[in-house]
Amino acid sequence: MDQQIKEIKVKDLVLWTENPRDPIISTAKDQDVVDRAISDPYAKWELNKLAKEMGDYYDYSELPIVVFKEGKPIVYDGNRRVVLAKIKLGYVKGDGLSVILPNVPELLPCNVCSEDIALKSIYRKHVQLRNTWQPLERDIFASKYLGEDKSTFLRFDESTGGFITEHPELNQGFVRKEILTDSILSRMGFELEGDKLKTRHSDEEVWTLLNDIYQKVKNKQITTRVNRGNPLLVLDQRSKEIIESNKQKSFHFYDPPVKKDETAKVNAPMALSQRKTPITRKTKQVFFGEKLILKSGDVNNLYSDILSLYNYVDSNTKAFSPKIFAIFRMSLRLLCETAAADCGYTGKKAIDEYIEQFYPLAKKNLTKDVKTFLNEQNILQETLPQLFHTGAHNYQSSISAEKAMGISIILGAMLKESHGKE
């Protein structure tokens, strides 16, 4: 049997857990796959959109591709349509969908074929004809099912614990072809040996460099039209200094941070069998990290004013442009300067000296998640003075909401040490 059109009960169809769109743990049940598709953390399923496009009736224009394995009909292609069908007929719960589902019969015509034909058909459809998959998905599929060698892009993702997976803005063709390449990684002080990443840098410096690349792509400082060909030119000065100062250091294997074990939670993003579990989604951060109880005086008054302004902006986002965060950056610098003066520091180095005294104390009390967030934003003891100065003088580079949030958190932690109410 090469291919046959057969009618199969929707109830009997089994959703593919290794769907390259968004694979999860192989022992997941249909309901688990549906729950994952509805939560859709990486916007890969878009069930509401598909249901609206289909309208009142189930779309027969493309048949599900089905492979029988151990007597079970596994849906290799067409999982989104089969998910809608199973929800409509009540075989799984569809809590969270906010659209009227198309009518669907109990029996669906399916293209039943061998696994080899199914895989070739899927690749032709999603890669060669329509290009509906992102680069990382294509590389995973080609490696796992078509026997191709793993690309540098895929090996980089695996060896960093899913850095591309966790930062989908990096999952673009030009990033694969022009940024995360062997030559660019080599110039940054990295090299791949098999499936392991080697580096000249410390773990903290690795995070600084990777996050810098991510921020430049995310903020469109590197695009298909901007700064192509030499992405290293637009890196932060701190990143350039790291690369330059470590040029003569020997390589060592990089071990990505240990992530929370999500294997028991089938809703967690799970790579194909060889891949690591991506990290948990971050919760929303609080400005200044928490509500501070400070000694009365100018520092407390200024802190309270900035927090009140932030809370107002946060609850009225439509009334402000993203550039409002430049104002917060200036305000945070003023608050730090005021705190430094109150501690007896004066002159051009007042902020630097304040940070030197209180940053180490503040860092000890931060949670692991907050430390990771600060590392991702490149907010370190050595970079923080420049970030305060930049926030006051460089308007364009001061509008990052994440950067302002991170600076507020570490400043809040330092204020607790220097001005906390005993």
N, C-alpha and C positions, 0 to 999 in steps of 0.2 A: 504493500500500500504506500503510494506516494502522497496523494492528497484525495480526500473525499469530503463532500458536503454532507454533513449529518445533523439531524436535529437532536439536541441534548437538553434535558431538563435544566432550567436555571438553578434549581435546587442542588443538582449534582455537580455543577461546574465549580472547580476549585481555583481560587485566586492565587496567582503566582507570587510567592514571598520574595523571589529573587528578581522581581521586576526591576530592570535597570533604572527606571524612573525614580524609584525610591525603595530600595531593598530593605527588608527588616529581618529579624531573626527567623531562621528556617522552620522553627516549630510553631510559628504563629498560625492561628486559625483565621477563617474568613472574617469573623467579626473584628479581629485584631487589625487585619489589613484595612477594613472599612473605617475603623476608628482612626487609623493613621491617615487614610486618604482625606477624611473630613477635617482632621486637625491641620493637616497640610502645612507643616512649619516652614517648608522651603518653597511653597507655592508651585508644586510640581503636578498636582492632581487637578485642581480647579474644577471640582465637580459641579458647583453651581453654574459656572460658565458653560460647561458642556451640556447640562440639562436644559438651559435656556436655548442653546443652539439647536438642540434636538427637537424642541417644541413639544407637541402633544403625543408623539409616537416614537417608539424605539427606532433608532436609525439602522437600517439594514444595508446601508451603502458600503459598509466594510464589515466583513464577518470576523468574529473572534477567531484567532488561531489557537487550536487546542491540540495538545499532545497527551496521549494516554500513558501514564506512568504508574506502574503497580496497580493497574486497573482503574485509576482515577483520572478524569479529564482535567488536566491543568491548563488554565488560560494563559498562554504565553504572550498573546497580544490582544488588546481589547479589554483589558482589566477595568478601565474606567467605566465603559458602557455596562459591563457585567456587574460592577458595583452598584450602579444605578438600578439595574434590573433586580438584583437581590433585595435592595432596600424597598423598591416599589412593591414587590411581591411578599414582603414581610419575612424573608428568610434571615435577614440581619437587621439590626437597629440602625437608623440613620439620624440619630440625635445630632443636631448641629447644622443640618442642611436647611437652607432658608429659601427653597425654590420648589415649584411644583414639578414633580417628576413625570417623564413621559410614560404613557401606557406601554406595557410589555407583555407578550404571551408567556405561557409556562414553558414552551419549547422554543429554543433559539437555534437557527441554522448556524453551524460552525464549520470552519475549515479544519478538518481533522487530518493531521499529517505526522510524519516522523519528526523527531527533535531536530535533526540536521536541516530539514527543509524549513522548519519553523524559525530556526535561528537565522538562516540565510534570508528568509522573507522579512523578518523583523529588521535586520541590519539594512537591507536594501530600502525598506520603507522609511525608516527613521533617520538614516544617515545619508544614503546615496541619493534618495529622491527628495525628501522633505527637509532634511536637516533639523529635525525636531528635538534632538538630544543635545545636551550641552557637552563640551569637550571631555569632561571627566567621565560622564556616563558612557560616551563612545569608547574611551580608552579602557574602561572597566570591562565592557562587553567584548571588545576585541581581544583582550587578554584572556578573559575567563572562558569564552565560548568559541573564539575563532583561532586560538592558538598563537596569537601575535605576542611579541615581546612587550613587556610593560613599558609604557612611555616614561620619559623623565617626569612629565606632569603627574602621572599616576603614582610613580615611586616617591615623588616629593610629598604628595598628599599622605600616602601611607606612612612614610618615615617621620612625618611631623605630627602624627596622631590625628590626621584629618583636618589640616589647616585650611585647605581649599574647600573641603566639604562644609566646614564651620563658617567660612567666609565666602558665600556664594558669589559675591561681586568679582572674585578672582576666577570664577569658572567661566572664562571667556576665551574665544579663539586666539585673540591677539596676546593675551597673557600667556597662554600655552606656547605660542610660537615665538614671542619676542621678549618675555620677561623671565618666566620660570624655565629657563633653558640651561643646558649644561654650561655654556659659555658665560652667561650672566651670573649664574650661581657661583661659578668658579671665581669670578671677579669680586663677588661679595664674600668670599671665604668659605664656600661650601663645595662639597662634591658628593656624589652618590656612589656608593660601593655596593653593588647588588641592590637589595631593598633597604639598605641602611644609609642614613645621612651622616656625613662627616663634616666637621666644622673646625675653624680656628678659634671660635668665640666661646665665651661662657654662656650658660643657659639664659641668663638675663639679657645678654647682648643679642643672642639669637632672637628672642622675643622682640627686642627693640627693632631689629632689622626687618623681620617678617611683618611686624605690625606697620612699620613705616611704608613698606611696599603696598600693603593692604590699604592703608589710608590714602596713598597717592592714587590708587586705582579707584577706590570708592569715591573720592572727592573730585575725580576726573582731572587730576593733574597729569595723569598718564592715560591717554586714550588712543584710538586708532588714528587720530589726527593731531594729538598733542604729545610732544616729547617722545615720539617714536624713535626706536633705534638705540637709544642710550638712556634707559630709565634711571640709571644710577646718578645722573646729573641732577635730578630733582629731589633726591633724598635729603632728609634733614641733616644739618651739620653734624649732629651727634652720630648719626649713622655713618657718615663719611669718616668721622674720626675713628670710630670702631674698626671699620674696614682697614683704614690706613695703619693704625697702631698695631693690629694683629697680623699684618702681612707676613711676618717672619715666624709666627708661631706654628707649631706642628698641628696636624689634624688629629682630631679624636672623634669617636662616635658620639652622636647626639641622641640622647634618650628623651623623648617628649614627655611632658608632665603627665603623671598618672591621673587618669580621669575616673570619675565616679563610675562604678560598675552598673551599667544600665541593662545588662543582659536579661534580668528578670522582668524588665518593663518593655514589652514588645512595642510600645509606642515610641520608644527611643529610636533615633535614626541608626540603622545598622548597615554596615557595608556588606558586600558579598563576602563569602566565607573567609577570605584572607584578610579582611580589613578590620581596623580597630573601631571601637565605639566612639563616635564624636562626643564632645563634651555637652553637658546639659545647658539648655538655654538660660541665659542670665535673666535675673529678675530686674525690675526697674530700680535704678539707683535713686537715692534720696540726696537732695542738695545739702552739702556740708556733711553728708554721711548719716547724720542723726540730729535730733533736736539738742542743741547745746545749752548748758546751764553755765553761764559765765559770770565773772565778777562784774559788778556795776561799773560803768565808765564808758569812755569813748569806744573801746573795742566792742563791748556788748551792744552799744547803741547802733554802731555801724553794721555789725553782724545782723541784728534784728531787722534793720532797714533793708539790707540786701536780700535776706530771706523772704521778707514780706513782698518785695518786688518780684522775686523769682516765683513765688507761689501765685501771684496775680497773673504773671505772664503764662505760667504753666496751665492755668485754668482758663486762659483766654488766648490760646495759641493763634487763632485766626486773625487776631487784631495786630499781630506783630510779624515782622519778617525774621528769617533765620539770623539776620545780622544783629539782632538784639543781644546775641551772646558776646559780641565784641564789648558791649557795655558791661556785661557781667565780668568779663575778663579784667577790664579796667577797675571795676569795683573790688574784685578779689585782690588785685595788686595793692589798692589803697588800704584794704583791710589788713593785709600782711604788713605793709609799711607802718600802719598805726600800731599794730601789735609789737613790731620790732622796736619802735620808738618807746613804747610803754615799758619794754624790757631793758631799756637803756642803750640800745644800739642806735648809732647815728652815722651819718655820712653815706657815701655811695655804696658801701658794702653792708649796710644795715640789714637788708633782706637776706643776703647771703649768710650773714652771721646768725640771724634768727633761725634760718633753715638748718644750718649746721648744728645748732644746739638742739632743736626740737624735732627735726625730721626722724632721727633714729628712735627717739622715745615714742613718737606717734606711730611709726611703722610697726612696732612690737605689738600694738593692740589692734591692728587691722586683721580682718578675717582673710583666709586664703583667697576667697573669691574677689574681695576688694583689691588685694595685692595683684592678682592676675589682671583685673580691670585696669589698674594703674600701669602695669607693665605694658599692656596692649596700647595704652595711650602714650607710652614713653614718658610717663611722669615719674621720674626718679630723683634721688637727692641731687645728683649732678646736673640734671636738666631743669629742675624746678626754678632756680633763679632766672634762667633765660626765659622760661615760659611766662613768668611774671612780667619781665621787662618787655617781651614781645607783645604780651597782651595789652600793654599800655601804648605801644608805639606802632605796631604793625596791624592795621585794621583788617586787611584781607585774611591774614593767617589766624585771626582771633575769633572766627565765627563758628568754630566747631562746637556743637552742643556737648559732645562726649568729652572733649578736652576741658571745657569749662566745668562740667560735672566732676571730672577726675580731680582737677585742681581744687575745687571746693571741698571735696572729701578729705584730701590730705591736709588742706589748710584747717578744716574743722578739727581734725585729729590733733594737729599741732596747737590749735587754740585751747583745746581741752587740757593739754599739758602746761601751757604758759598762763592761761587765764581762767582755767576751770574753777568753779566755786567749790571750795572744800566743805 
